[in-house]
């Protein structure tokens, strides 16, 4: 085995040191309303989550026949932090939507998420 349990534990602890920012991770909540529909709200599922945010490259997206350029960001959190696609991330620099979560890798020391600013 290339990494033993102690090596992996050490690497995960060191990865956390490189997360200088704090974010909140929000999950969507739906509540039934009196007309038979739903009201959407966002609830802080996790607060003061150590993270690292970095600018990524611009990503082109086509919406209703027009081209939009959406800024892309990468957020790194601890390997065991719960974060899901479509969660929202709030940070002092703004609010972001989680587009993709890179998880389930062997010997994962951190979790990376692709974000777009709302």
ChimeraX commands (.cxc) that place a marker at each C-alpha (Angstrom):
marker #1 position 0.00,0.00,0.00 radius 0.5
marker #1 position 1.37,3.37,-1.03 radius 0.5
marker #1 position -0.25,5.32,1.83 radius 0.5
marker #1 position -0.99,3.87,5.21 radius 0.5
marker #1 position -3.65,5.19,7.59 radius 0.5
marker #1 position -1.22,7.50,9.41 radius 0.5
marker #1 position 0.08,9.01,6.16 radius 0.5
marker #1 position -3.45,9.71,4.95 radius 0.5
marker #1 position -4.47,11.22,8.31 radius 0.5
marker #1 position -1.41,13.51,8.19 radius 0.5
marker #1 position -2.12,14.58,4.57 radius 0.5
marker #1 position -5.74,15.40,5.44 radius 0.5
marker #1 position -4.68,17.49,8.44 radius 0.5
marker #1 position -2.14,19.38,6.31 radius 0.5
marker #1 position -4.76,20.04,3.61 radius 0.5
marker #1 position -6.96,21.77,6.21 radius 0.5
marker #1 position -4.14,24.21,7.01 radius 0.5
marker #1 position -4.37,25.52,3.43 radius 0.5
marker #1 position -8.01,26.60,3.85 radius 0.5
marker #1 position -7.80,30.19,5.12 radius 0.5
marker #1 position -11.40,31.27,4.51 radius 0.5
marker #1 position -14.76,30.55,6.11 radius 0.5
marker #1 position -17.93,29.86,4.14 radius 0.5
marker #1 position -21.48,28.77,4.83 radius 0.5
marker #1 position -23.03,25.94,2.86 radius 0.5
marker #1 position -26.76,26.31,2.27 radius 0.5
marker #1 position -29.33,23.73,1.23 radius 0.5
marker #1 position -32.61,24.43,-0.50 radius 0.5
marker #1 position -35.74,23.92,1.55 radius 0.5
marker #1 position -39.24,23.68,0.10 radius 0.5
marker #1 position -42.31,24.41,2.21 radius 0.5
marker #1 position -45.85,23.80,1.01 radius 0.5
marker #1 position -47.92,26.94,0.63 radius 0.5
marker #1 position -51.70,27.43,0.82 radius 0.5
marker #1 position -52.15,27.39,-2.97 radius 0.5
marker #1 position -50.73,23.88,-3.36 radius 0.5
marker #1 position -47.32,25.10,-4.49 radius 0.5
marker #1 position -44.04,25.45,-2.69 radius 0.5
marker #1 position -42.01,28.29,-1.28 radius 0.5
marker #1 position -38.26,27.95,-1.70 radius 0.5
marker #1 position -35.79,29.10,0.93 radius 0.5
marker #1 position -32.12,28.52,1.62 radius 0.5
marker #1 position -31.04,27.27,5.03 radius 0.5
marker #1 position -27.50,27.24,6.43 radius 0.5
marker #1 position -26.67,23.54,6.66 radius 0.5
marker #1 position -23.06,24.24,7.70 radius 0.5
marker #1 position -21.55,27.48,8.99 radius 0.5
marker #1 position -17.94,28.59,9.41 radius 0.5
marker #1 position -16.64,25.89,7.10 radius 0.5
marker #1 position -12.89,26.20,6.46 radius 0.5
marker #1 position -12.38,26.52,2.70 radius 0.5
marker #1 position -10.19,27.92,-0.04 radius 0.5
marker #1 position -11.77,29.80,-2.96 radius 0.5
marker #1 position -9.93,30.35,-6.22 radius 0.5
marker #1 position -10.88,31.96,-9.51 radius 0.5
marker #1 position -11.18,29.53,-12.36 radius 0.5
marker #1 position -11.43,30.13,-16.05 radius 0.5
marker #1 position -14.55,31.58,-17.65 radius 0.5
marker #1 position -17.03,28.99,-18.81 radius 0.5
marker #1 position -19.34,29.50,-21.76 radius 0.5
marker #1 position -22.94,28.42,-21.44 radius 0.5
marker #1 position -25.74,28.59,-23.95 radius 0.5
marker #1 position -29.08,29.76,-22.59 radius 0.5
marker #1 position -32.13,30.08,-24.84 radius 0.5
marker #1 position -30.02,30.52,-27.94 radius 0.5
marker #1 position -27.69,33.16,-26.54 radius 0.5
marker #1 position -24.17,32.79,-25.26 radius 0.5
marker #1 position -23.42,33.74,-21.66 radius 0.5
marker #1 position -20.02,33.75,-20.01 radius 0.5
marker #1 position -20.17,32.74,-16.39 radius 0.5
marker #1 position -17.25,33.15,-14.03 radius 0.5
marker #1 position -16.09,29.84,-12.66 radius 0.5
marker #1 position -14.59,29.34,-9.22 radius 0.5
marker #1 position -13.10,26.38,-7.38 radius 0.5
marker #1 position -13.77,25.78,-3.70 radius 0.5
marker #1 position -11.69,23.33,-1.69 radius 0.5
marker #1 position -13.03,21.95,1.60 radius 0.5
marker #1 position -12.10,19.06,3.89 radius 0.5
marker #1 position -12.42,15.60,2.36 radius 0.5
marker #1 position -15.32,14.72,4.68 radius 0.5
marker #1 position -17.27,17.98,4.45 radius 0.5
marker #1 position -20.83,17.49,3.20 radius 0.5
marker #1 position -21.47,19.55,0.08 radius 0.5
marker #1 position -23.78,18.66,-2.80 radius 0.5
marker #1 position -24.41,19.78,-6.33 radius 0.5
marker #1 position -26.93,22.67,-6.31 radius 0.5
marker #1 position -26.02,23.73,-2.74 radius 0.5
marker #1 position -25.26,27.42,-2.30 radius 0.5
marker #1 position -22.07,28.75,-0.78 radius 0.5
marker #1 position -21.98,32.14,0.88 radius 0.5
marker #1 position -18.72,33.98,1.42 radius 0.5
marker #1 position -17.77,37.59,2.01 radius 0.5
marker #1 position -17.12,37.87,-1.75 radius 0.5
marker #1 position -20.62,36.74,-2.74 radius 0.5
marker #1 position -23.01,33.84,-3.17 radius 0.5
marker #1 position -22.21,30.87,-5.39 radius 0.5
marker #1 position -24.01,27.79,-6.68 radius 0.5
marker #1 position -22.26,24.40,-6.59 radius 0.5
marker #1 position -22.07,23.02,-10.13 radius 0.5
marker #1 position -19.95,19.93,-9.50 radius 0.5
marker #1 position -18.39,18.10,-6.55 radius 0.5
marker #1 position -15.25,16.05,-7.13 radius 0.5
marker #1 position -15.43,13.29,-4.55 radius 0.5
marker #1 position -15.06,9.56,-4.10 radius 0.5
marker #1 position -11.40,9.40,-5.11 radius 0.5
marker #1 position -8.87,7.05,-3.54 radius 0.5
marker #1 position -6.79,8.65,-0.79 radius 0.5
marker #1 position -8.79,11.85,-1.00 radius 0.5
marker #1 position -7.29,14.60,1.17 radius 0.5
marker #1 position -9.68,17.39,0.16 radius 0.5
marker #1 position -12.91,17.85,-1.77 radius 0.5
marker #1 position -13.04,20.26,-4.72 radius 0.5
marker #1 position -16.20,21.89,-6.01 radius 0.5
marker #1 position -16.79,23.93,-9.12 radius 0.5
marker #1 position -18.86,27.04,-8.36 radius 0.5
marker #1 position -20.55,29.81,-10.31 radius 0.5
marker #1 position -21.27,33.21,-8.80 radius 0.5
marker #1 position -24.96,34.08,-8.54 radius 0.5
marker link #1:1,2 radius 0.2
marker link #1:2,3 radius 0.2
marker link #1:3,4 radius 0.2
marker link #1:4,5 radius 0.2
marker link #1:5,6 radius 0.2
marker link #1:6,7 radius 0.2
marker link #1:7,8 radius 0.2
marker link #1:8,9 radius 0.2
marker link #1:9,10 radius 0.2
marker link #1:10,11 radius 0.2
marker link #1:11,12 radius 0.2
marker link #1:12,13 radius 0.2
marker link #1:13,14 radius 0.2
marker link #1:14,15 radius 0.2
marker link #1:15,16 radius 0.2
marker link #1:16,17 radius 0.2
marker link #1:17,18 radius 0.2
marker link #1:18,19 radius 0.2
marker link #1:19,20 radius 0.2
marker link #1:20,21 radius 0.2
marker link #1:21,22 radius 0.2
marker link #1:22,23 radius 0.2
marker link #1:23,24 radius 0.2
marker link #1:24,25 radius 0.2
marker link #1:25,26 radius 0.2
marker link #1:26,27 radius 0.2
marker link #1:27,28 radius 0.2
marker link #1:28,29 radius 0.2
marker link #1:29,30 radius 0.2
marker link #1:30,31 radius 0.2
marker link #1:31,32 radius 0.2
marker link #1:32,33 radius 0.2
marker link #1:33,34 radius 0.2
marker link #1:34,35 radius 0.2
marker link #1:35,36 radius 0.2
marker link #1:36,37 radius 0.2
marker link #1:37,38 radius 0.2
marker link #1:38,39 radius 0.2
marker link #1:39,40 radius 0.2
marker link #1:40,41 radius 0.2
marker link #1:41,42 radius 0.2
marker link #1:42,43 radius 0.2
marker link #1:43,44 radius 0.2
marker link #1:44,45 radius 0.2
marker link #1:45,46 radius 0.2
marker link #1:46,47 radius 0.2
marker link #1:47,48 radius 0.2
marker link #1:48,49 radius 0.2
marker link #1:49,50 radius 0.2
marker link #1:50,51 radius 0.2
marker link #1:51,52 radius 0.2
marker link #1:52,53 radius 0.2
marker link #1:53,54 radius 0.2
marker link #1:54,55 radius 0.2
marker link #1:55,56 radius 0.2
marker link #1:56,57 radius 0.2
marker link #1:57,58 radius 0.2
marker link #1:58,59 radius 0.2
marker link #1:59,60 radius 0.2
marker link #1:60,61 radius 0.2
marker link #1:61,62 radius 0.2
marker link #1:62,63 radius 0.2
marker link #1:63,64 radius 0.2
marker link #1:64,65 radius 0.2
marker link #1:65,66 radius 0.2
marker link #1:66,67 radius 0.2
marker link #1:67,68 radius 0.2
marker link #1:68,69 radius 0.2
marker link #1:69,70 radius 0.2
marker link #1:70,71 radius 0.2
marker link #1:71,72 radius 0.2
marker link #1:72,73 radius 0.2
marker link #1:73,74 radius 0.2
marker link #1:74,75 radius 0.2
marker link #1:75,76 radius 0.2
marker link #1:76,77 radius 0.2
marker link #1:77,78 radius 0.2
marker link #1:78,79 radius 0.2
marker link #1:79,80 radius 0.2
marker link #1:80,81 radius 0.2
marker link #1:81,82 radius 0.2
marker link #1:82,83 radius 0.2
marker link #1:83,84 radius 0.2
marker link #1:84,85 radius 0.2
marker link #1:85,86 radius 0.2
marker link #1:86,87 radius 0.2
marker link #1:87,88 radius 0.2
marker link #1:88,89 radius 0.2
marker link #1:89,90 radius 0.2
marker link #1:90,91 radius 0.2
marker link #1:91,92 radius 0.2
marker link #1:92,93 radius 0.2
marker link #1:93,94 radius 0.2
marker link #1:94,95 radius 0.2
marker link #1:95,96 radius 0.2
marker link #1:96,97 radius 0.2
marker link #1:97,98 radius 0.2
marker link #1:98,99 radius 0.2
marker link #1:99,100 radius 0.2
marker link #1:100,101 radius 0.2
marker link #1:101,102 radius 0.2
marker link #1:102,103 radius 0.2
marker link #1:103,104 radius 0.2
marker link #1:104,105 radius 0.2
marker link #1:105,106 radius 0.2
marker link #1:106,107 radius 0.2
marker link #1:107,108 radius 0.2
marker link #1:108,109 radius 0.2
marker link #1:109,110 radius 0.2
marker link #1:110,111 radius 0.2
marker link #1:111,112 radius 0.2
marker link #1:112,113 radius 0.2
marker link #1:113,114 radius 0.2
marker link #1:114,115 radius 0.2
marker link #1:115,116 radius 0.2
marker link #1:116,117 radius 0.2
marker link #1:117,118 radius 0.2
view
